[in-house]
Amino acid sequence: QAPEDERQRALADIEGASLPMEVVDGVAHIHIQGLLLPNGAAWFRRWGARATDYLEIALMVHHAADDANVRSILLRVDSGGGFVRGISLAVDAVQAAREVKPVHTHTVGLMASCAYQIGCQAPRVSADRNALAGSIGELLVLVDESKRMAEEGLEGGA
């Protein structure tokens, strides 16, 4: 299937679904919040968790870019990030949308890791004074100190 056909089919599949997007005075507010996933965020939301998946983000951004009633797109981000796999769907969608409509990213809380990568695709990014933004490519190094601790007579564990 052609990519455009897939996109139209996916948009039809989510018609009426509870996606984190609303249009207010010609501005599409796309909510990117909680854990970012390659897919399946709706399942997490059913159980009360905050989650958004990359396919949803891409579809909402494409939908807003194609909608004649939408003048601009606002990505409202409050997420510490999530899975890397699948992020290119959302990144590519924002990059394509900014070619046809103004795109702005704003965070009131947290915009880090994958959320930061998506949000920074907008030409204009802003944050509330107390928001936290940044932190791409974090690396955590774990050191196994169990042998040293045992030699000193200490027990490890949580």
C-alpha positions in Angstrom: 0.0 0.0 0.0 1.1 3.5 -0.7 2.1 5.6 2.4 -0.8 8.1 1.7 -3.3 5.2 1.6 -2.0 3.9 4.9 -2.2 7.3 6.4 -5.8 7.7 5.3 -6.7 4.3 6.6 -5.1 5.0 9.9 -6.9 8.3 10.2 -10.2 6.5 9.4 -9.4 4.0 12.1 -9.1 6.6 14.8 -12.1 8.8 13.8 -14.0 9.3 17.1 -11.2 7.8 19.1 -10.2 9.7 22.3 -7.0 11.3 21.0 -5.2 14.0 23.0 -6.0 16.8 20.5 -8.4 19.7 20.3 -8.9 22.7 18.0 -9.4 26.0 19.7 -9.8 29.2 17.7 -8.1 27.6 14.7 -5.1 26.3 16.7 -4.7 22.5 16.9 -3.6 21.7 20.5 -1.8 18.4 20.3 -1.1 17.0 23.8 2.1 15.0 24.1 2.1 13.7 27.6 3.3 10.9 29.9 5.2 7.9 28.6 5.9 8.0 24.9 5.5 4.7 23.1 5.8 3.3 19.6 2.1 2.3 19.8 -0.6 1.2 22.3 -0.9 4.3 24.4 -4.7 4.1 24.3 -4.5 0.9 26.3 -2.4 2.7 29.0 -4.8 5.6 29.1 -7.8 3.3 29.7 -6.1 2.3 32.9 -5.5 5.9 34.0 -1.9 6.2 32.9 -0.7 9.2 31.0 0.8 8.0 27.7 1.0 9.0 24.0 2.3 7.0 21.2 4.2 8.1 18.1 1.6 6.9 15.6 -1.0 9.1 17.4 1.3 12.1 17.4 2.0 11.6 13.7 -1.7 11.2 12.8 -2.8 14.2 14.8 -0.1 16.4 13.3 -0.9 15.2 9.7 -4.6 15.7 10.4 -4.0 19.2 11.7 -1.7 20.1 8.8 -4.4 18.9 6.3 -7.3 20.6 8.1 -8.4 23.8 6.4 -10.0 25.0 9.7 -6.6 24.8 11.5 -4.4 27.9 11.1 -1.5 26.6 13.3 -0.3 23.7 15.4 0.6 23.9 19.1 2.4 20.9 20.6 1.7 20.9 24.3 4.3 18.8 25.9 4.5 17.3 29.4 6.6 14.2 29.2 9.9 12.8 30.3 10.2 10.8 27.1 10.0 7.1 26.4 10.9 4.5 23.8 13.2 5.5 21.0 11.8 2.9 18.6 9.2 4.6 16.4 10.0 8.2 17.2 10.8 9.0 13.6 7.1 8.8 12.8 6.4 11.8 15.1 9.6 13.7 14.1 8.9 13.4 10.4 5.3 14.5 10.9 6.3 17.7 12.7 9.0 18.4 10.1 6.4 18.0 7.3 3.8 20.1 9.1 6.1 23.1 9.7 6.4 23.4 5.9 2.7 24.1 5.5 1.6 25.7 8.8 3.2 27.5 11.8 4.2 25.0 14.5 5.0 25.9 18.1 6.0 23.7 21.0 5.2 24.7 24.6 5.8 22.9 27.9 4.4 23.8 31.3 6.1 20.9 33.1 8.6 18.5 31.6 10.0 18.1 28.1 12.9 15.7 28.1 14.5 12.9 26.1 12.2 11.7 23.3 9.7 14.4 24.1 12.4 17.0 23.7 13.5 15.5 20.4 9.9 15.8 19.0 9.3 19.2 20.5 12.5 20.7 19.1 11.3 20.0 15.5 9.0 23.0 15.8 10.7 26.3 14.7 9.5 27.9 17.9 9.8 26.4 21.4 8.8 27.9 24.7 8.5 26.8 28.3 6.9 28.1 31.5 9.4 29.6 33.9 9.4 26.5 36.2 9.4 23.9 33.4 12.2 21.5 32.8 13.5 21.0 29.2 16.4 19.1 27.8 18.3 15.9 28.3 18.7 13.9 25.1 20.9 10.8 24.9 21.3 10.1 28.6 23.5 7.2 29.5 23.4 5.5 32.8 26.4 3.5 34.0 25.8 0.9 36.6 28.8 -0.4 38.6 28.5 -3.8 40.3 29.9 -3.1 43.8 28.6 -6.4 45.3 32.0 -8.1 45.7 33.6 -5.1 47.3 30.6 -4.7 49.7 30.8 -8.4 50.5 34.5 -8.1 51.3 33.7 -5.3 53.7 30.9 -7.3 55.3 28.1 -5.3 53.9 24.9 -6.6 52.3 23.5 -5.0 49.1 19.9 -4.9 47.9 16.8 -2.9 47.9 
